[in-house]
Amino acid sequence: MPITVNDQSHDLPDDVRVSLLDFLREHLGLTGTKKGCNQGACGACTVLVDGERVLGCLALAVQYEGRSVATIEGLAEGDDLHPLQALFIENDGFQCGYCTPGQIMSAVALREEFARGSPSAVSSDMATTPERSLLEIRERMSGNLCRCGAHNGIIDAITTYVAEDGR
């Protein structure tokens, strides 16, 4: 059974040791997903699998047979940027841009987590829908690091994106 990446079906590599990150970058040529620390600590390799955040460097491609993977290349609709991509530009949410794809993919999942009412480690009440606060956003984005200093613009873009969900 193949894997679906950005709505296109692909055969999995024969080598079961190939990480999802290396499969995307080296086998499919989707280099938007970055290899940062290659240890799961920086979030540069964040992609979505069936809408959930996954660190591509820590996952084997074969684990996702039959599943749907979304990368940064799959967010835009032709020449029209995804709303969060536009907000990153508007809010100067990137400097070198290396972490940007992982940040954006993680924030897309973050908004869905809020929509589902999924709590985080800082949610005050696990039984109610979490407040879309700066504390919640910072906690949920804590696995994505920016080393060049664009943190404030990133948070501004994500805060606006989360607020645009109608709450």
Buried (B, 14 or more C-beta within 10 A) or exposed (E): EEBBBBEEEBEBBEEEEBBBBBBBBBBBEBBBBBBBEBEBEBBBBBBBBEEEBBBBBBBBBBBBEEBBBBBBBBBEEEEEBBBBBBBBEEBEBBBEEBBBBBBBBBBBBBBBBBEEEBBBEBBEEEEEBBBBBEEBBBBBBEBBBBEEEBBEBBBBBBBBBBEEEEE
